[in-house]
């Protein structure tokens, strides 16, 4: 488990900043602006220290929690209505059933009538 002991900011703020940096690859100065827009005043140098300190630990934790998957997957797709809007629903199931739960992905699309 990643320890945030001694951090001057809440764990949720640090993880939020790390998510933006690692997921979208924004610069530290852009990330500083993003955090300021969300009401968190943090310097770009602090963001750099967070990435240096926690990014490796987050990657290790993700690798540790990663579950094995099979080589073959079964896919299903359909349209469903969510709050009055047509939505495309994807469902993927591991053929070897190593994942007993199914993952659903949705995206809004324009439906031709």
MARKEPA-490506 format. One record per atom (N, C-alpha, C): x, y, z; residue in one letter. Coordinates in steps of 0.001 Angstrom, whole numbers, padded with zeros to 6 digits, always signed. Layout:
<atoms>
XYZa ...
</atoms>
This chain:
<atoms>
+000842-001174+000000x +000000+000000+000000x +000892+001243+000000x +000469+002255-000707x +001221+003498-000811x +000952+004340+000428x +002013+004807+001057x +001873+005605+002269x +001956+007094+001931x +000970+007837+002380x +000954+009281+002198x +001223+009989+003523x +001833+009283+004451x +002120+009833+005771x +003078+011015+005631x +002746+012097+006286x +003581+013292+006260x +003286+014233+005110x +002367+013870+004237x +002022+014741+003113x +001207+015926+003620x +001438+017090+003025x +000727+018303+003446x -000630+018450+002764x -000901+017618+001782x -002172+017646+001070x -002884+016317+001286x -004207+016305+001170x -004940+015039+001311x -004554+014049+000209x -004689+012797+000519x -004384+011715-000421x -005166+011886-001718x -006429+012283-001619x -007270+012424-002809x -006732+013502-003756x -006184+014583-003207x -005635+015660-004038x -004385+015172-004764x -003519+014470-004054x -002284+013959-004654x -002608+012962-005761x -003526+012042-005500x -003885+011044-006507x -004565+011678-007716x -005365+012713-007484x -006028+013426-008575x -004990+014078-009485x -004002+014731-008883x -002942+015375-009665x -002126+014339-010428x -001807+013239-009774x -001042+012180-010435x -001833+011573-011592x -003132+011412-011404x -003978+010882-012474x -003888+011770-013712x -004057+013078-013527x -004000+013987-014665x -002638+013940-015336x -001578+013935-014559x -000238+013937-015135x +000043+012638-015891x -000243+011514-015270x +000087+010230-015877x -000854+009854-017013x -002121+010211-016901x -003105+009831-017919x -003034+010718-019151x -002891+012035-018959x -002974+012970-020071x -001634+013582-020456x -000590+013369-019653x +000744+013858-019996x +000863+015370-020049x +000106+016067-019216x +000187+017527-019196x +001475+017956-018501x +001924+019178-018791x +003123+019697-018136x +002800+020039-016685x +003839+020207-015887x +003623+020546-014481x +002954+021909-014341x +003315+022845-015195x +002694+024179-015119x +001228+024133-015548x +000913+023335-016556x -000494+023170-016942x -001272+022472-015833x -000645+021494-015212x -001291+020788-014107x -001513+021725-012925x -000583+022643-012714x -000745+023652-011660x -002000+024486-011918x -002229+024857-013183x -003433+025615-013548x -004697+024778-013361x -004642+023515-013767x -005800+022626-013619x -006181+022503-012150x -005187+022319-011295x -005458+022192-009865x -006002+023503-009297x -005472+024641-009764x -005956+025944-009295x -007416+026150-009687x -007803+025700-010886x -009198+025800-011320x -010124+024994-010426x -009578+023983-009788x -010361+023133-008889x -010198+023539-007429x -009580+024702-007204x -009489+025255-005860x -008324+024760-005028x -007319+024150-005661x -006157+023645-004927x -004932+024423-005387x -004346+025195-004479x -003140+025959-004790x -001925+025087-004505x -001264+024660-005571x -000084+023810-005440x +000920+024228-006513x +002192+024324-006146x +003239+024757-007069x +003638+023623-008008x +004133+024005-009180x +004550+022993-010151x +005717+022161-009624x +006568+022746-008799x +007688+021990-008218x +007175+020906-007266x +006114+021213-006539x +005509+020218-005647x +004919+019069-006462x +004280+019400-007571x +003725+018365-008444x +004832+017455-008968x +005965+018045-009315x +007113+017256-009762x +007584+016312-008672x +007645+016780-007436x +008068+015923-006319x +007072+014787-006104x +005784+015072-006242x +004775+014020-006090x +004959+012939-007148x +005191+013349-008389x +005382+012374-009465x +006626+011540-009192x +007713+012193-008806x +008955+011464-008506x +008766+010488-007349x +007999+010891-006351x +007849+010076-005148x +006831+008946-005313x +005695+009230-005960x +004581+008285-005947x +004351+007522-007249x +004820+007994-008385x +004496+007347-009666x +005003+005908-009724x +006211+005678-009258x +006752+004315-009258x +005961+003388-008360x +005569+003893-007190x +004790+003082-006251x +003408+002761-006820x +002810+003708-007529x +001503+003469-008145x +001630+002412-009240x +002691+002485-010041x +002905+001482-011089x +003116+000096-010479x +003892+000014-009394x +004111-001273-008723x +002808-001843-008177x +001992-000982-007574x +000706-001420-007019x -000231-001897-008129x -000230-001196-009266x -001075-001604-010393x -000629-002961-010939x +000685-003176-011052x +001186-004473-011517x +000827-005582-010536x +000896-005281-009242x +000579-006278-008227x -000889-006692-008292x -001776-005744-008590x -003212-006016-008621x -003703-006536-009969x -002854-006496-010974x -003263-006921-012312x -003588-008409-012304x -004743-008741-012866x -005176-010133-012918x -004843-010715-014286x -004520-011997-014347x -004235-012611-015644x -005511-012716-016481x -005343-012647-017786x -006486-012770-018686x -006200-013847-019719x -007246-014359-020299x -007111-015373-021336x -006776-014746-022676x -006488-015584-023650x -006132-015114-024988x -007359-014785-025827x -008513-015302-025438x -009717-015129-026234x -010797-014444-025403x -011522-013519-026049x -012594-012788-025386x -013872-012922-026193x -015010-012900-025514x -016327-012864-026154x -016847-011438-026017x -017315-010880-027124x -017819-009509-027118x -019301-009500-027462x -020019-008579-026840x -021419-008359-027156x -021627-006858-027184x -022510-006405-028040x -022776-004982-028142x -024245-004767-028459x -024788-003671-027952x -026194-003370-028180x -026437-001889-027911x -027595-001409-028325x -028047-000062-028000x -028986-000150-026807x -028855+000773-025884x -029811+000884-024786x -030133+002355-024589x -031279+002609-023975x -031654+003980-023675x -031301+004287-022230x -030521+005348-022019x -030143+005795-020683x -030592+007236-020541x -031521+007475-019631x -032073+008816-019402x -032568+009454-020701x -033216+008651-021530x -033816+009162-022752x -032868+009284-023933x -031592+008955-023768x -030624+009047-024862x -030139+007647-025225x -029997+007416-026534x -029491+006124-026985x -028002+006043-026699x -027603+004933-026125x -026208+004706-025744x -025774+003351-026277x -024534+003260-026693x -023971+002018-027201x -023320+001293-026039x -023699+000067-025773x -023155-000701-024658x -022307-001847-025187x -021064-001892-024745x -020160-003003-025063x -020025-003866-023823x -019897-005168-024017x -019686-006074-022897x -018633-007082-023327x -017575-007200-022523x -016498-008142-022842x -016367-009151-021712x -016269-010428-022088x -016115-011495-021101x -014933-012352-021528x -014042-012629-020597x -012894-013489-020847x -013388-014909-021113x -012991-015501-022226x -013466-016834-022600x -013042-017885-021578x -011855-017721-020995x -011360-018688-020015x -011994-018474-018640x -012834-017453-018508x -013533-017121-017264x -012582-016850-016101x -011401-016335-016420x -010505-015910-015352x -011056-014664-014670x -011806-013872-015443x -012515-012726-014873x -013972-013141-014761x -014446-013306-013581x -015837-013726-013409x -016786-012557-013614x -016280-011337-013415x -017131-010177-013644x -016940-009697-015075x -017929-008994-015581x -017885-008486-016940x -017659-006986-016895x -017057-006475-017931x -016757-005052-018006x -017658-004433-019049x -018337-003350-018702x -019192-002659-019651x -018626-001298-019984x -018549-000961-021250x -018064+000335-021695x -019193+000995-022472x -019431+002260-022240x -020485+002950-022981x -019927+004217-023597x -020507+004607-024703x -020197+005893-025313x -021466+006366-026008x -021698+007668-025990x -022871+008212-026655x -022599+008295-028148x -023563+007922-028949x -023401+007990-030397x -024651+008597-031007x -024533+009044-032252x -025676+009547-032994x -026357+008364-033667x -027611+008146-033354x -028356+007034-033948x -029110+007540-035167x -028915+006907-036311x -029636+007293-037524x -031050+006735-037496x -032030+007598-037687x -033425+007147-037693x -033943+007093-039100x 
</atoms>
